[in-house]
Amino acid sequence: MPQFWVVGAMWGGHEDQSDLFLRRGYWFLGWDDKDQPDQARRRDQIEPGDRIAIKRMLGQGSPNIQIRAIGIVKEVDPDDKRVYVDWVLREINRVVPSKGCYKSIHGPFPPDDPWTNEVFRI
């Protein structure tokens, strides 16, 4: 059973990496592991076959996030820490409740949760 992950693509709060991620077919955590160990632990739980969605915050205080792309994890490189993804849906503009997803990576979310279904529907 695949796991479901919601990830960010903004580095430093203003450098949007989503176009690069989509073009090159991967996702990468923009923090050093020692600076964000909880985020690194989550990233290290991602496995091939898992589902992944790129999100974007909609401004300070907004209760919602924008889902920008959805994909299926193909491979995880343990050396360079890249998560290689087959981006199934790109350039979508799906607004959903944030459910607290403001950090770089959140999950895993259960597949039968209504919010997960809203985020990952194709």
Z-matrix of the N, CA and C atoms (Angstrom, degrees):
N
C 1 1.455
C 2 1.530 1 108.50
N 3 1.313 2 117.72 1 123.70
C 4 1.465 3 119.29 2 -179.44
C 5 1.519 4 112.28 3 -68.88
N 6 1.323 5 115.31 4 153.49
C 7 1.453 6 122.13 5 172.91
C 8 1.526 7 107.72 6 -97.38
N 9 1.334 8 116.45 7 160.33
C 10 1.458 9 121.94 8 -176.69
C 11 1.524 10 109.55 9 -120.96
N 12 1.359 11 116.41 10 129.44
C 13 1.462 12 123.48 11 -175.07
C 14 1.517 13 110.53 12 -127.41
N 15 1.324 14 116.16 13 141.68
C 16 1.459 15 122.53 14 174.03
C 17 1.523 16 106.60 15 -117.08
N 18 1.342 17 116.36 16 124.92
C 19 1.459 18 121.53 17 -172.77
C 20 1.526 19 111.11 18 -128.27
N 21 1.312 20 115.30 19 157.30
C 22 1.455 21 121.95 20 176.68
C 23 1.518 22 111.77 21 -98.34
N 24 1.333 23 114.59 22 165.32
C 25 1.453 24 120.69 23 179.04
C 26 1.529 25 111.92 24 -134.38
N 27 1.329 26 117.03 25 12.87
C 28 1.468 27 121.25 26 179.34
C 29 1.520 28 108.42 27 -100.38
N 30 1.310 29 116.55 28 126.21
C 31 1.460 30 121.26 29 177.24
C 32 1.525 31 108.18 30 -107.53
N 33 1.305 32 115.13 31 129.75
C 34 1.456 33 120.04 32 179.48
C 35 1.514 34 113.44 33 68.18
N 36 1.319 35 116.97 34 16.72
C 37 1.451 36 120.95 35 178.00
C 38 1.513 37 115.36 36 79.03
N 39 1.346 38 118.14 37 -5.55
C 40 1.461 39 118.57 38 -177.61
C 41 1.538 40 114.46 39 -146.16
N 42 1.309 41 118.61 40 -6.34
C 43 1.462 42 121.36 41 179.74
C 44 1.527 43 109.37 42 -101.64
N 45 1.328 44 116.62 43 98.29
C 46 1.455 45 122.48 44 -177.80
C 47 1.527 46 110.10 45 -77.77
N 48 1.314 47 116.56 46 116.41
C 49 1.464 48 123.22 47 -178.21
C 50 1.530 49 112.80 48 -97.51
N 51 1.326 50 118.25 49 0.62
C 52 1.463 51 120.08 50 -171.30
C 53 1.531 52 112.76 51 -60.28
N 54 1.329 53 119.32 52 -41.86
C 55 1.469 54 120.28 53 178.63
C 56 1.526 55 111.23 54 -60.85
N 57 1.321 56 116.59 55 -42.38
C 58 1.463 57 121.36 56 177.49
C 59 1.526 58 110.50 57 -62.44
N 60 1.323 59 117.09 58 -46.41
C 61 1.464 60 121.03 59 179.93
C 62 1.527 61 110.88 60 -59.71
N 63 1.323 62 116.48 61 -45.12
C 64 1.460 63 120.17 62 -178.44
C 65 1.524 64 111.45 63 -67.73
N 66 1.304 65 117.26 64 -42.48
C 67 1.466 66 121.57 65 -179.02
C 68 1.533 67 111.95 66 -65.50
N 69 1.322 68 116.50 67 -39.84
C 70 1.469 69 120.40 68 -176.00
C 71 1.527 70 114.37 69 -94.43
N 72 1.337 71 116.96 70 -6.35
C 73 1.458 72 120.17 71 174.58
C 74 1.511 73 115.43 72 74.48
N 75 1.325 74 116.59 73 40.12
C 76 1.456 75 119.39 74 175.95
C 77 1.518 76 110.64 75 -151.37
N 78 1.317 77 115.09 76 173.61
C 79 1.459 78 123.68 77 168.48
C 80 1.524 79 106.24 78 -132.08
N 81 1.331 80 115.95 79 145.91
C 82 1.455 81 121.36 80 -176.26
C 83 1.520 82 108.97 81 -142.34
N 84 1.321 83 117.18 82 132.46
C 85 1.463 84 122.20 83 176.99
C 86 1.524 85 109.20 84 -71.97
N 87 1.310 86 117.27 85 124.16
C 88 1.457 87 121.42 86 -174.92
C 89 1.512 88 115.22 87 -85.20
N 90 1.312 89 118.06 88 20.12
C 91 1.468 90 122.81 89 178.45
C 92 1.511 91 109.79 90 -120.06
N 93 1.309 92 116.70 91 149.89
C 94 1.455 93 121.39 92 171.03
C 95 1.531 94 107.98 93 -70.37
N 96 1.312 95 117.02 94 138.81
C 97 1.469 96 121.03 95 -176.86
C 98 1.522 97 112.35 96 -54.62
N 99 1.325 98 117.65 97 -39.51
C 100 1.466 99 119.26 98 -176.39
C 101 1.533 100 111.80 99 -73.34
N 102 1.352 101 117.37 100 -21.66
C 103 1.460 102 120.87 101 178.23
C 104 1.527 103 112.34 102 -82.06
N 105 1.310 104 116.70 103 -28.13
C 106 1.466 105 122.23 104 -178.56
C 107 1.534 106 109.66 105 -135.96
N 108 1.338 107 118.04 106 66.28
C 109 1.467 108 119.48 107 -174.63
C 110 1.529 109 114.05 108 -61.64
N 111 1.343 110 118.28 109 -33.68
C 112 1.465 111 119.36 110 179.02
C 113 1.522 112 111.06 111 -66.45
N 114 1.340 113 117.37 112 -37.44
C 115 1.458 114 121.25 113 177.22
C 116 1.529 115 110.77 114 -68.75
N 117 1.324 116 117.32 115 -39.45
C 118 1.469 117 121.51 116 178.04
C 119 1.530 118 110.64 117 -63.51
N 120 1.325 119 117.28 118 -40.23
C 121 1.472 120 120.28 119 178.05
C 122 1.527 121 110.92 120 -62.07
N 123 1.317 122 116.32 121 -41.64
C 124 1.470 123 119.00 122 178.02
C 125 1.534 124 110.37 123 -63.24
N 126 1.340 125 116.06 124 -47.46
C 127 1.467 126 119.68 125 179.77
C 128 1.529 127 110.86 126 -55.72
N 129 1.321 128 116.52 127 -40.40
C 130 1.459 129 120.94 128 -177.09
C 131 1.530 130 113.18 129 -70.31
N 132 1.329 131 117.82 130 -8.98
C 133 1.468 132 121.97 131 176.44
C 134 1.530 133 112.30 132 -88.90
N 135 1.325 134 117.40 133 -13.26
C 136 1.460 135 121.23 134 -178.76
C 137 1.531 136 108.79 135 -69.82
N 138 1.356 137 114.84 136 137.25
C 139 1.456 138 120.83 137 -177.36
C 140 1.523 139 110.93 138 -131.62
N 141 1.335 140 116.97 139 158.23
C 142 1.466 141 119.44 140 174.57
C 143 1.530 142 110.59 141 -54.62
N 144 1.325 143 115.00 142 138.90
C 145 1.464 144 121.40 143 -178.13
C 146 1.514 145 113.33 144 95.19
N 147 1.333 146 117.10 145 -17.60
C 148 1.469 147 120.22 146 177.05
C 149 1.518 148 109.91 147 -67.42
N 150 1.325 149 116.01 148 158.70
C 151 1.460 150 122.68 149 176.29
C 152 1.516 151 108.62 150 -100.51
N 153 1.339 152 115.97 151 145.71
C 154 1.457 153 120.87 152 -176.86
C 155 1.529 154 108.50 153 -140.82
N 156 1.317 155 116.06 154 140.47
C 157 1.466 156 121.61 155 178.57
C 158 1.520 157 109.03 156 -130.10
N 159 1.335 158 116.16 157 133.59
C 160 1.466 159 120.76 158 173.33
C 161 1.517 160 107.95 159 -86.13
N 162 1.332 161 115.32 160 129.73
C 163 1.463 162 120.87 161 178.90
C 164 1.515 163 109.93 162 -116.50
N 165 1.322 164 114.51 163 162.68
C 166 1.456 165 121.02 164 174.36
C 167 1.519 166 107.78 165 -138.68
N 168 1.304 167 115.96 166 135.48
C 169 1.460 168 120.59 167 176.74
C 170 1.526 169 108.34 168 -70.95
N 171 1.323 170 116.24 169 150.22
C 172 1.457 171 121.28 170 -176.63
C 173 1.523 172 112.46 171 -106.90
N 174 1.297 173 117.28 172 29.02
C 175 1.457 174 121.01 173 177.90
C 176 1.513 175 111.91 174 106.87
N 177 1.291 176 115.09 175 151.69
C 178 1.452 177 121.43 176 -177.32
C 179 1.521 178 110.20 177 -59.12
N 180 1.310 179 115.43 178 130.32
C 181 1.451 180 121.46 179 178.65
C 182 1.516 181 114.63 180 89.14
N 183 1.328 182 117.96 181 -9.42
C 184 1.461 183 119.71 182 179.57
C 185 1.525 184 109.62 183 -71.40
N 186 1.324 185 117.46 184 135.62
C 187 1.467 186 120.40 185 177.45
C 188 1.529 187 112.46 186 -82.05
N 189 1.338 188 117.06 187 0.43
C 190 1.458 189 121.55 188 -174.76
C 191 1.528 190 111.96 189 -120.17
N 192 1.330 191 114.80 190 162.54
C 193 1.451 192 122.88 191 171.59
C 194 1.529 193 107.91 192 -128.71
N 195 1.324 194 115.08 193 161.56
C 196 1.455 195 121.03 194 176.50
C 197 1.529 196 107.93 195 -105.58
N 198 1.321 197 116.90 196 129.86
C 199 1.458 198 121.91 197 173.12
C 200 1.519 199 106.60 198 -90.56
N 201 1.336 200 116.52 199 123.91
C 202 1.467 201 121.55 200 -172.31
C 203 1.519 202 113.79 201 -107.07
N 204 1.330 203 117.52 202 -26.23
C 205 1.466 204 120.88 203 -179.71
C 206 1.522 205 108.82 204 -159.38
N 207 1.317 206 115.34 205 152.07
C 208 1.467 207 122.05 206 179.29
C 209 1.521 208 107.66 207 -132.94
N 210 1.335 209 116.22 208 137.60
C 211 1.450 210 119.49 209 -179.80
C 212 1.513 211 113.96 210 -149.20
N 213 1.323 212 113.77 211 176.71
C 214 1.462 213 122.99 212 177.80
C 215 1.523 214 107.38 213 -117.50
N 216 1.318 215 116.79 214 128.27
C 217 1.461 216 121.77 215 -178.99
C 218 1.529 217 109.32 216 -69.19
N 219 1.346 218 115.70 217 127.06
C 220 1.465 219 121.73 218 178.25
C 221 1.520 220 111.71 219 -95.26
N 222 1.336 221 115.20 220 -40.27
C 223 1.467 222 120.36 221 -173.39
C 224 1.516 223 108.90 222 -159.45
N 225 1.317 224 115.57 223 150.02
C 226 1.462 225 121.32 224 173.58
C 227 1.518 226 106.85 225 -122.64
N 228 1.335 227 116.58 226 121.66
C 229 1.457 228 121.13 227 -179.60
C 230 1.525 229 108.65 228 -91.37
N 231 1.332 230 118.14 229 111.28
C 232 1.463 231 120.21 230 -176.95
C 233 1.532 232 113.21 231 -70.09
N 234 1.329 233 117.50 232 -19.09
C 235 1.465 234 120.18 233 -178.64
C 236 1.526 235 112.12 234 -81.62
N 237 1.328 236 117.42 235 -52.48
C 238 1.469 237 118.30 236 -178.44
C 239 1.524 238 112.86 237 -97.36
N 240 1.340 239 116.58 238 0.87
C 241 1.464 240 123.13 239 173.43
C 242 1.525 241 113.79 240 66.93
N 243 1.326 242 117.71 241 20.29
C 244 1.460 243 120.67 242 177.04
C 245 1.522 244 109.99 243 -87.86
N 246 1.323 245 114.04 244 144.04
C 247 1.456 246 122.22 245 175.52
C 248 1.527 247 105.50 246 -107.94
N 249 1.341 248 117.19 247 110.37
C 250 1.459 249 121.35 248 -177.96
C 251 1.532 250 109.09 249 -85.23
N 252 1.336 251 114.38 250 133.01
C 253 1.461 252 120.67 251 -168.14
C 254 1.528 253 110.53 252 -132.10
N 255 1.330 254 115.47 253 139.76
C 256 1.458 255 121.97 254 166.69
C 257 1.526 256 105.31 255 -91.05
N 258 1.326 257 117.03 256 100.77
C 259 1.469 258 121.82 257 -177.45
C 260 1.523 259 108.79 258 -74.60
N 261 1.311 260 116.59 259 104.03
C 262 1.461 261 123.58 260 -175.00
C 263 1.529 262 111.17 261 -77.10
N 264 1.317 263 117.10 262 -44.49
C 265 1.471 264 122.61 263 177.11
C 266 1.513 265 108.43 264 -121.80
N 267 1.319 266 116.19 265 128.98
C 268 1.466 267 122.16 266 179.83
C 269 1.518 268 108.89 267 -122.43
N 270 1.310 269 114.54 268 158.53
C 271 1.456 270 121.49 269 174.31
C 272 1.526 271 113.15 270 51.41
N 273 1.318 272 115.48 271 43.02
C 274 1.462 273 118.55 272 174.35
C 275 1.521 274 108.17 273 -94.79
N 276 1.279 275 115.97 274 159.29
C 277 1.460 276 121.94 275 -178.93
C 278 1.519 277 108.23 276 -131.18
N 279 1.323 278 115.04 277 69.45
C 280 1.459 279 121.13 278 -177.59
C 281 1.519 280 108.68 279 -100.32
N 282 1.310 281 117.56 280 117.59
C 283 1.461 282 121.91 281 179.51
C 284 1.527 283 108.35 282 -96.49
N 285 1.341 284 114.81 283 126.09
C 286 1.460 285 121.50 284 -178.92
C 287 1.533 286 108.60 285 -134.89
N 288 1.332 287 117.13 286 160.09
C 289 1.471 288 118.76 287 173.54
C 290 1.528 289 109.83 288 -57.97
N 291 1.319 290 116.71 289 143.98
C 292 1.470 291 120.85 290 -173.98
C 293 1.521 292 113.46 291 -68.63
N 294 1.303 293 117.18 292 -32.45
C 295 1.464 294 121.87 293 -176.27
C 296 1.532 295 110.58 294 51.77
N 297 1.344 296 115.78 295 31.56
C 298 1.459 297 121.16 296 177.43
C 299 1.514 298 115.62 297 79.22
N 300 1.313 299 118.14 298 11.62
C 301 1.473 300 122.32 299 -176.91
C 302 1.524 301 110.90 300 -83.31
N 303 1.322 302 116.55 301 76.60
C 304 1.452 303 120.80 302 -179.30
C 305 1.524 304 112.92 303 -113.77
N 306 1.323 305 118.38 304 -12.23
C 307 1.460 306 121.16 305 177.62
C 308 1.525 307 109.63 306 -87.76
N 309 1.315 308 116.19 307 -172.88
C 310 1.465 309 121.44 308 -175.16
C 311 1.514 310 114.22 309 -72.02
N 312 1.328 311 117.35 310 -31.07
C 313 1.464 312 119.71 311 -177.84
C 314 1.521 313 109.79 312 -148.84
N 315 1.323 314 114.50 313 136.31
C 316 1.459 315 121.83 314 179.09
C 317 1.519 316 109.28 315 -135.44
N 318 1.314 317 114.96 316 144.26
C 319 1.455 318 120.87 317 178.80
C 320 1.514 319 109.46 318 137.26
N 321 1.294 320 115.05 319 -176.34
C 322 1.457 321 126.50 320 -1.47
C 323 1.526 322 111.68 321 -76.54
N 324 1.339 323 114.24 322 147.97
C 325 1.456 324 121.39 323 176.42
C 326 1.520 325 108.93 324 -103.15
N 327 1.334 326 117.12 325 146.65
C 328 1.467 327 120.00 326 -179.38
C 329 1.532 328 111.28 327 -70.80
N 330 1.323 329 117.21 328 141.39
C 331 1.462 330 120.56 329 -176.85
C 332 1.527 331 113.88 330 -67.69
N 333 1.319 332 117.76 331 -23.54
C 334 1.463 333 120.24 332 -176.33
C 335 1.529 334 113.27 333 -94.44
N 336 1.317 335 117.71 334 6.63
C 337 1.457 336 122.29 335 178.85
C 338 1.536 337 109.49 336 -77.32
N 339 1.344 338 119.80 337 135.08
C 340 1.466 339 121.24 338 179.34
C 341 1.538 340 113.12 339 -57.49
N 342 1.335 341 117.75 340 -37.64
C 343 1.467 342 120.43 341 178.69
C 344 1.527 343 111.03 342 -65.63
N 345 1.318 344 117.55 343 -42.61
C 346 1.462 345 121.75 344 177.28
C 347 1.527 346 109.86 345 -59.24
N 348 1.320 347 116.21 346 -44.20
C 349 1.465 348 120.04 347 178.73
C 350 1.521 349 111.68 348 -63.00
N 351 1.322 350 117.69 349 -37.37
C 352 1.464 351 121.04 350 177.72
C 353 1.526 352 111.20 351 -65.30
N 354 1.321 353 116.84 352 -43.14
C 355 1.466 354 121.63 353 -179.36
C 356 1.516 355 111.26 354 -66.85
N 357 1.321 356 117.99 355 -44.53
C 358 1.469 357 122.19 356 -168.53
C 359 1.531 358 114.99 357 -100.85
N 360 1.303 359 118.18 358 6.70
C 361 1.481 360 117.67 359 -179.91
C 362 1.530 361 110.17 360 -65.14
N 363 1.313 362 114.67 361 144.82
C 364 1.468 363 119.81 362 -179.50
C 365 1.522 364 109.05 363 -106.60
